[in-house]
């Protein structure tokens, strides 16, 4: 193996308040500003600031041979601006080295591709403008929310001008094939498909601190040897940026691991690449992916966000409002509706493994999936009320969620 | 292994969860090969058309592992002083000149003592390895059995006097509970919630208390429920109408729900000392026509009530375990449960509220009634989850406790 490609996902949602039926019509603030600020400050301190520092140091110490790609959601960027401007500043410092590539995605980290292509395009455009204004980069690589991917997405995104798209290298789409080569989707003409090597990525992101794992403790030396022994174009190491210091706490040794990993890889003549570096590499094969694949859970499908009736219902009721929301021409209403689209809100409603008391819980600000659904639907009722006020008479589609009193 | 068990009530006729729990546990134990000598007050056994019901039940016939011992006594579970006196009067009328004053206690507490003397006699001629006593009325019986037999005593706490009285215990009952808890070789609590009460209010070492959660028998003959076209939704309260069960919070929440949605009906099923007060309160709030009081329901009616309801609410002020939410889910009805309950420690697929938080209760009731997907998900996930609550597992935990006491050789 000659190449490694690091891509880190940076995302924070605007978490919602606990919103009761008594708030409908009397409280138009849907977001838990205090909690959002507290979480942003905590994660900045434990994760973003120290890991950004480390990456900057590594780039300098390797004379720019170490390089990484980031996808930072609009909702994270806005919260950096609002609560932790020093984090945004440190990303700008990183960007100055020239060893950083920014990717495109939906501004609000949404599932819009599955519900409205028009809304999807608007959000991707919105995000691109934000990246250009902050970092003066115009991305040519696209990653969809939670690495959700199928044939159709490749087709749509290619038409939007992107050259490379990322996806999960799930077994059920690859079969006997290796994720370490460049592919092309069956429906695409040119856009290259890069697949996450989930085994090696998850060794860092999930298994690193697991003392029950036979490879524990994972050293950078050992990891570099595994990479080196692999065949193919590139090993794609895709993971949440919060892996460093948040999912894997500092005392697990994750920072020390990262501190030496680039040198151990370089020693074995392995280079670091951006996803865009593969835009012209000849694909080894076509992949035909009908049903959407994602990087979530063991199922690697959509069930984390659309696996039960509450999730399906909440999403449907939300997207049904698109026309009505847009016809208000009220930027505040439109922005609220978009922030409600952030996929995390639906992830909190997930009941998979709930009875087992599972990992989803750690990231869930609610007591239960049911509580998050009730809050969300109450908020949606209030939004409908506001839309109706704005659109007096002009809005004919009657949402099914209206309560008797509102 | 042979267990001398002092139990209460025979389902299907029972006044509450205690009878259901004794029945389930006994069934679980005999299924696992344990011999049980089940001692109950005849008063409880003969309530209603009882004897026939017992005979009709598979647990009690053709079960070589179970031996019934009835004690002549008008005691039944959850009985108050007043209720005992009424039972005694009824008995007097029924027996006429055959009524022997000597046999029965002057009052409830006297009777509990008499009952334990009779239990002692049973313990002196029956052959068993362990004594297992359920709640305070049988603690004295368990104690006497231990004295006469020298066998280990397990006391099983389904509720403490603090739960029943909202923190104003009757001193006499408290003393019996405390004596039983201290004399026992091991204590079984129906939840950590109850375990903490035992540790804090009765000065018991935490290591002496083990938690064994109650369970449920899966409902095999569950029929497709309710008419979807029904425009009026039904919210159910089911339990004793007593301070412990929080009926007053239910009525207040009903009042608020109706301000949002007049198409809701509230059913209060059960009887108890707050019955009249609750009817008055509903009238006072102007919702008398929206709240139906059914009085005590037969087991068949209980089942029907669960099935007709769109939502079951258990707003208990202090609920050691709380089997009813499991029964509701067993009948495909979603549940809102008080956080001040043992069942909320283990049941995940339920909505949970603090019993005093009437606004949140209102919010959640309206959530279930207005958002059908919430109802569907609670029911589909919840009825699957309750399959994990098995009496066999509970019985096995009890058996481990029995064995540990035997090997220590107490």
Contacts between the chains, C-beta under 8 A, distances in Angstrom:
chain1	res1	chain2	res2	distance
A	20	B	359	6.5
A	20	B	360	6.8
A	20	B	363	4.3
A	21	B	260	6.5
A	21	B	362	6.7
A	21	B	363	4.6
A	21	B	366	5.1
A	21	B	367	7.4
A	22	B	359	5.9
A	22	B	362	7.7
A	22	B	363	6.9
A	308	B	373	7.8
A	308	B	377	5.0
A	308	B	380	7.9
A	308	B	381	7.5
A	309	B	373	4.0
A	309	B	376	4.7
A	309	B	377	5.2
A	309	B	380	7.8
A	310	B	371	7.7
A	310	B	373	4.6
A	310	B	374	5.9
A	310	B	376	8.0
A	310	B	377	4.8
A	312	B	373	7.1
A	313	B	371	7.1
A	313	B	372	7.8
A	313	B	373	3.7
A	314	B	373	7.6
A	351	B	349	7.2
A	351	B	377	6.3
A	351	B	381	5.1
A	354	B	348	5.5
A	354	B	349	6.9
A	354	B	381	6.9
A	355	B	348	4.8
A	355	B	349	6.6
A	355	B	381	7.2
A	355	B	384	7.9
A	355	B	385	4.8
A	355	B	388	7.4
A	357	B	348	7.4
A	367	B	352	6.7
A	368	B	348	7.1
A	368	B	351	7.5
A	368	B	352	7.3
A	369	B	377	7.8
A	370	B	349	7.8
A	370	B	351	5.5
A	370	B	367	7.9
A	370	B	374	6.4
A	370	B	377	7.4
A	370	B	378	6.5
A	371	B	351	7.5
A	373	B	367	7.8
A	373	B	371	7.2
A	373	B	373	7.6
A	373	B	374	5.9
A	373	B	377	7.8
A	374	B	351	8.0
A	374	B	363	6.7
A	374	B	364	6.5
A	374	B	367	4.0
A	374	B	371	7.3
A	374	B	374	6.8
A	377	B	367	7.1
A	377	B	370	7.8
A	377	B	371	5.3
A	377	B	374	7.8
A	378	B	363	7.5
A	378	B	367	7.6
A	401	B	370	7.4
A	401	B	371	7.2
A	403	B	260	6.5
A	403	B	261	7.1
A	403	B	366	7.3
A	403	B	370	5.7
A	404	B	260	6.4
A	404	B	261	4.6
A	404	B	262	7.3
A	404	B	263	7.1
A	405	B	259	7.6
A	405	B	260	4.8
A	405	B	261	7.1
